[in-house]
Structure formats: structure tokens, C-alpha cells
């Protein structure tokens, strides 16, 4: 099986395990929550780059997430045209529940794959 197919399978299985399709949260919303949390205060340009989506789709997704109180939008103090997104406590809770489900599964199996995942992430982040 190719690396690409393995990554697709991992993505699909992790979504299934965390039941993100059984509620109103989408895969893109979970990824967006992750990056907003990871970068603390993140610009739309970074999110577009990391998520691989177009600006109009980001606007639709963030609008819904703001309405659902998962993220907040803040204007830059130095440039009123610039906005940044931050995660809310509700968004942080949702992200934490998702990651805890995955962590539990991997710890149950006593898998030692964190080092290899770090290498993969480092490589992929250089490409984005």
C-alpha cells in the first residue's frame, strides 16, 4: 500500500473513530479548530494554506463556527482590515474531546508511533 493510501486510510478511520460525521461538526471544522488552537491567534491566510481551501469556503466555515461559539474573530489593532481567529472554551472542549478519543485508542494498543508521526508532520509542514 502506498504512503498516500495509508494516509487516506488513517484520515478516514480517525474520523470514523471520533464520530465526527454523527454530529454537526465537520472534518474541516475539526482541522480548523486544531490550527486556530495551535497558533493561538491565526490569520485567514494561514488557515487557507494549512487547510487547502479557498477564501470563500473559509469565510463560510468561520461564519458558522463563530455563530456556534467555537471560534471568535478579532480585528488587528494595527491594521483594522486584518482579522485573526481564536478558539473559544467551547471550541477547545470540542477539540480536546476529539483528540482524547484518538489518544485513548492509541494508548490502549500501546503503540509507539509518536516519533514516526513527528517525522511525518515535520516533513509535511515544510511542504505547506
Backbone as JSON, one array per atom type, in Angstrom:
{
  "sequence": "XXXXXXXXXXXXXXXXXXXXXXXXXXXXXXXXXXXXXXXXXXXXXXXXXXXXXXXXXXXXXXXXXXXXXXXXXXXXXXXXXXXXXXXXXXXXXXXXXXXXXXXXXXXXXXXXXXXXXXXXXXXXXXXX",
  "N": [[0.85, -1.17, 0.0], [0.58, 2.22, -0.82], [2.12, 5.24, 0.49], [0.44, 7.45, 0.32], [-2.1, 6.23, 0.19], [-2.14, 4.99, 2.67], [-2.13, 7.24, 4.37], [-4.6, 8.36, 3.66], [-6.29, 6.33, 4.54], [-5.76, 6.39, 7.31], [-6.72, 8.96, 7.9], [-9.46, 8.65, 7.27], [-10.26, 6.54, 9.0], [-9.69, 7.67, 11.51], [-11.54, 9.74, 11.58], [-13.9, 8.25, 11.6], [-13.66, 6.82, 14.01], [-13.79, 8.89, 15.87], [-16.31, 9.77, 15.53], [-17.11, 12.06, 14.03], [-18.81, 12.47, 11.95], [-21.28, 11.95, 12.91], [-22.34, 14.03, 14.25], [-22.89, 17.58, 14.09], [-20.44, 18.64, 13.53], [-17.89, 19.1, 11.22], [-15.21, 17.54, 9.35], [-13.48, 19.5, 8.37], [-14.0, 21.58, 10.14], [-12.98, 20.54, 12.53], [-10.27, 20.35, 11.84], [-9.76, 23.06, 11.42], [-10.24, 24.08, 14.0], [-8.1, 22.84, 15.28], [-5.82, 24.1, 14.08], [-6.32, 26.79, 14.72], [-6.18, 26.67, 17.48], [-3.56, 25.72, 17.77], [-1.97, 27.8, 16.76], [-2.74, 29.9, 18.33], [-3.6, 32.75, 17.8], [-4.71, 33.22, 14.72], [-4.29, 34.0, 11.28], [-6.51, 34.42, 8.42], [-5.13, 33.78, 6.06], [-3.14, 31.94, 6.8], [-4.74, 29.82, 7.65], [-6.07, 29.18, 5.24], [-3.91, 28.27, 3.76], [-3.0, 26.06, 5.32], [-5.3, 24.43, 5.45], [-5.95, 24.05, 2.83], [-8.03, 25.23, 1.34], [-10.3, 27.48, -0.36], [-10.67, 31.08, -0.11], [-13.38, 31.94, 0.01], [-14.72, 29.63, 0.92], [-13.53, 29.35, 3.41], [-14.53, 31.63, 4.64], [-17.26, 31.0, 4.84], [-17.19, 28.72, 6.51], [-15.93, 29.72, 8.84], [-17.77, 31.66, 9.58], [-20.01, 30.14, 10.36], [-18.84, 28.73, 12.47], [-18.26, 30.79, 14.23], [-20.84, 31.63, 14.83], [-21.67, 29.33, 16.15], [-20.2, 29.53, 18.42], [-17.58, 28.49, 18.54], [-15.21, 29.57, 17.66], [-13.68, 32.84, 17.74], [-13.6, 36.01, 16.12], [-11.19, 38.47, 15.68], [-10.2, 41.84, 15.24], [-7.2, 43.25, 14.02], [-5.13, 45.39, 15.95], [-3.33, 47.13, 14.83], [-3.88, 47.15, 12.09], [-6.88, 47.62, 10.88], [-8.19, 46.23, 8.89], [-7.23, 43.68, 8.91], [-7.88, 40.44, 10.18], [-8.04, 38.05, 12.85], [-8.3, 34.75, 14.11], [-9.42, 33.12, 17.06], [-9.66, 30.44, 19.41], [-12.55, 29.42, 21.23], [-13.65, 28.64, 24.62], [-15.63, 26.63, 24.33], [-15.03, 25.65, 21.76], [-12.45, 24.71, 22.25], [-13.01, 22.68, 24.07], [-14.43, 20.91, 22.42], [-12.43, 20.22, 20.55], [-10.56, 19.06, 22.3], [-12.01, 16.81, 23.22], [-12.2, 15.32, 20.86], [-9.43, 14.82, 20.29], [-8.75, 13.41, 22.58], [-10.19, 11.06, 22.3], [-8.85, 9.84, 20.17], [-6.25, 9.65, 21.3], [-6.77, 7.87, 23.41], [-7.36, 5.5, 22.06], [-4.91, 4.92, 20.79], [-3.22, 4.69, 23.0], [-4.38, 2.54, 24.28], [-3.65, 0.44, 22.68], [-0.99, 0.43, 23.08], [0.85, 1.5, 21.29], [3.84, 2.6, 19.81], [4.24, 5.05, 18.14], [4.58, 7.73, 18.03], [7.0, 9.09, 17.57], [7.52, 8.53, 14.85], [5.28, 9.76, 13.71], [5.85, 12.41, 14.34], [8.04, 12.88, 12.67], [6.8, 12.6, 10.16], [4.94, 14.74, 10.31], [6.66, 16.93, 10.53], [7.93, 16.85, 8.04], [5.69, 17.18, 6.29], [4.76, 19.71, 7.08], [6.79, 21.33, 6.17], [6.29, 21.28, 3.49], [3.94, 22.66, 3.16]],
  "CA": [[0.0, 0.0, 0.0], [1.38, 3.44, -0.93], [2.05, 6.18, 1.62], [-0.78, 8.25, 0.14], [-3.26, 5.41, 0.56], [-2.1, 4.81, 4.13], [-2.56, 8.49, 4.98], [-6.05, 8.47, 3.45], [-6.95, 5.38, 5.44], [-5.63, 6.93, 8.66], [-7.66, 10.07, 7.99], [-10.83, 8.12, 7.26], [-10.51, 5.77, 10.22], [-9.71, 8.56, 12.68], [-12.83, 10.42, 11.56], [-14.91, 7.28, 12.0], [-13.47, 6.53, 15.43], [-14.2, 10.05, 16.67], [-17.72, 10.02, 15.25], [-17.38, 13.44, 13.66], [-19.89, 12.55, 10.98], [-22.55, 11.7, 13.6], [-22.87, 15.28, 14.78], [-22.83, 18.66, 13.11], [-19.07, 19.05, 13.33], [-17.28, 18.51, 10.03], [-13.77, 17.32, 9.38], [-12.81, 20.79, 8.17], [-14.13, 22.34, 11.38], [-12.01, 19.97, 13.49], [-8.94, 20.79, 11.41], [-9.67, 24.5, 11.67], [-10.07, 24.23, 15.45], [-6.74, 22.44, 15.61], [-4.86, 25.13, 13.69], [-6.59, 28.01, 15.5], [-5.63, 26.4, 18.81], [-2.1, 25.54, 17.65], [-1.34, 29.1, 16.5], [-3.35, 30.85, 19.28], [-4.33, 33.77, 17.04], [-4.27, 32.85, 13.38], [-4.87, 34.78, 10.18], [-7.17, 33.63, 7.39], [-4.15, 33.31, 5.08], [-2.51, 30.72, 7.31], [-5.76, 28.76, 7.61], [-6.26, 28.8, 3.84], [-2.73, 27.48, 3.39], [-2.96, 24.78, 6.05], [-6.48, 23.61, 5.16], [-6.06, 23.82, 1.39], [-9.35, 25.64, 0.88], [-10.34, 28.84, -0.92], [-11.08, 32.12, 0.83], [-14.84, 31.97, 0.18], [-15.09, 28.5, 1.77], [-13.1, 29.67, 4.76], [-15.47, 32.62, 5.17], [-18.5, 30.3, 5.2], [-16.92, 27.85, 7.64], [-15.67, 30.51, 10.05], [-19.02, 32.33, 9.97], [-20.81, 29.16, 11.11], [-18.15, 28.4, 13.71], [-18.44, 31.93, 15.12], [-22.24, 31.54, 15.28], [-21.74, 28.19, 17.08], [-19.33, 29.87, 19.55], [-16.4, 27.64, 18.56], [-14.09, 30.47, 17.48], [-14.02, 34.26, 17.69], [-12.86, 36.8, 15.15], [-10.69, 39.71, 16.28], [-9.51, 42.73, 14.31], [-5.86, 43.67, 14.41], [-5.07, 46.74, 16.48], [-2.53, 47.96, 13.95], [-4.5, 47.2, 10.76], [-8.29, 47.28, 11.1], [-8.66, 45.32, 7.84], [-6.73, 42.34, 9.23], [-8.58, 39.73, 11.25], [-7.42, 36.85, 13.38], [-9.24, 33.87, 14.78], [-9.0, 32.46, 18.3], [-10.58, 29.38, 19.83], [-13.33, 29.7, 22.44], [-13.66, 27.48, 25.52], [-16.47, 25.59, 23.73], [-14.25, 25.06, 20.68], [-11.34, 23.98, 22.87], [-13.58, 21.45, 24.64], [-14.73, 20.01, 21.31], [-11.15, 19.72, 20.04], [-9.98, 18.16, 23.31], [-12.76, 15.55, 23.2], [-11.78, 14.62, 19.63], [-8.07, 14.31, 20.41], [-8.72, 12.42, 23.66], [-10.67, 9.78, 21.75], [-7.75, 9.24, 19.41], [-5.19, 9.29, 22.24], [-7.19, 6.68, 24.15], [-7.24, 4.34, 21.18], [-3.51, 4.61, 20.57], [-2.64, 4.24, 24.25], [-4.91, 1.21, 24.57], [-2.89, -0.53, 21.89], [0.4, 0.58, 23.46], [1.62, 1.73, 20.07], [4.89, 3.61, 19.95], [4.36, 5.63, 16.81], [4.65, 9.19, 18.12], [8.24, 9.56, 16.93], [7.33, 8.48, 13.4], [4.31, 10.8, 13.36], [6.55, 13.7, 14.4], [8.84, 12.98, 11.45], [5.87, 12.85, 9.06], [4.41, 16.09, 10.45], [7.74, 17.88, 10.22], [8.1, 16.82, 6.6], [4.52, 17.76, 5.64], [4.7, 21.15, 7.38], [7.76, 22.0, 5.29], [5.7, 21.31, 2.15], [2.77, 23.55, 3.13]],
  "C": [[0.9, 1.24, 0.0], [1.2, 4.32, 0.32], [0.77, 7.0, 1.52], [-2.01, 7.48, 0.56], [-3.3, 5.18, 2.07], [-2.56, 6.07, 4.85], [-4.06, 8.7, 4.82], [-6.82, 7.53, 4.37], [-6.9, 5.87, 6.88], [-6.63, 8.06, 8.87], [-9.09, 9.57, 8.12], [-11.15, 7.39, 8.56], [-10.55, 6.66, 11.46], [-11.01, 9.35, 12.74], [-13.94, 9.49, 12.04], [-14.85, 7.01, 13.5], [-14.0, 7.66, 16.3], [-15.61, 10.49, 16.37], [-18.01, 11.45, 14.79], [-18.49, 13.55, 12.62], [-21.25, 12.35, 11.64], [-23.1, 12.94, 14.3], [-22.67, 16.37, 13.73], [-21.42, 19.15, 12.83], [-18.5, 18.34, 12.11], [-15.79, 18.32, 10.23], [-13.02, 18.63, 9.24], [-12.89, 21.64, 9.44], [-13.13, 21.83, 12.43], [-10.6, 20.42, 13.12], [-8.74, 22.27, 11.68], [-9.48, 24.76, 13.15], [-8.65, 23.89, 15.86], [-5.74, 23.56, 15.29], [-5.07, 26.44, 14.45], [-6.02, 27.84, 16.91], [-4.1, 26.34, 18.78], [-1.39, 26.89, 17.51], [-1.86, 30.21, 17.42], [-4.21, 31.9, 18.58], [-3.84, 33.66, 15.61], [-5.01, 33.66, 12.32], [-5.58, 33.86, 9.19], [-6.18, 33.05, 6.38], [-3.47, 32.02, 5.53], [-3.51, 29.56, 7.26], [-6.01, 28.27, 6.19], [-5.11, 27.9, 3.39], [-2.74, 26.1, 4.03], [-4.12, 23.86, 5.69], [-6.63, 23.29, 3.68], [-7.43, 24.15, 0.84], [-9.27, 27.06, 0.33], [-10.93, 29.8, 0.11], [-12.59, 32.13, 1.08], [-15.32, 30.82, 1.06], [-14.69, 28.75, 3.22], [-14.08, 30.65, 5.41], [-16.76, 31.94, 5.62], [-18.31, 29.44, 6.45], [-16.74, 28.66, 8.92], [-16.93, 31.24, 10.51], [-19.87, 31.39, 10.82], [-20.16, 28.85, 12.45], [-18.23, 29.55, 14.72], [-19.85, 31.91, 15.69], [-22.42, 30.42, 16.31], [-20.85, 28.37, 18.32], [-18.14, 28.92, 19.68], [-15.12, 28.45, 18.4], [-14.61, 31.9, 17.57], [-13.11, 34.94, 16.68], [-12.46, 38.1, 15.82], [-9.99, 40.53, 15.2], [-8.15, 43.1, 14.9], [-5.9, 45.1, 14.93], [-4.32, 47.67, 15.54], [-3.13, 48.14, 12.56], [-5.94, 46.71, 10.89], [-8.86, 46.34, 10.04], [-8.28, 43.87, 8.14], [-7.53, 41.71, 10.36], [-7.8, 38.48, 11.64], [-8.47, 36.04, 14.12], [-8.61, 33.26, 16.02], [-10.08, 31.44, 18.68], [-11.3, 29.8, 21.11], [-13.23, 28.5, 23.38], [-14.51, 26.32, 24.96], [-15.73, 24.88, 22.59], [-13.1, 24.22, 21.2], [-11.83, 22.66, 23.45], [-13.86, 20.44, 23.53], [-13.46, 19.39, 20.74], [-10.52, 18.74, 21.01], [-10.7, 16.81, 23.34], [-12.35, 14.7, 22.0], [-10.4, 14.0, 19.81], [-7.96, 13.27, 21.53], [-9.2, 11.06, 23.18], [-9.56, 9.08, 20.98], [-6.61, 8.8, 20.33], [-5.52, 8.01, 22.99], [-7.0, 5.42, 23.3], [-5.77, 3.95, 21.01], [-2.84, 4.15, 21.85], [-3.14, 2.85, 24.65], [-4.1, 0.13, 23.86], [-1.4, -0.52, 22.23], [1.29, 0.72, 22.24], [2.66, 2.82, 20.32], [5.16, 4.21, 18.58], [4.55, 7.14, 16.85], [5.88, 9.74, 17.42], [8.08, 9.59, 15.41], [6.32, 9.53, 12.93], [4.96, 12.18, 13.39], [7.39, 13.92, 13.15], [7.94, 13.29, 10.25], [5.34, 14.27, 9.12], [5.46, 17.14, 10.1], [7.94, 17.97, 8.7], [6.93, 17.51, 5.9], [4.41, 19.26, 5.88], [5.7, 21.95, 6.54], [7.18, 22.17, 3.88], [4.54, 22.29, 2.04], [3.2, 24.98, 3.34]]
}
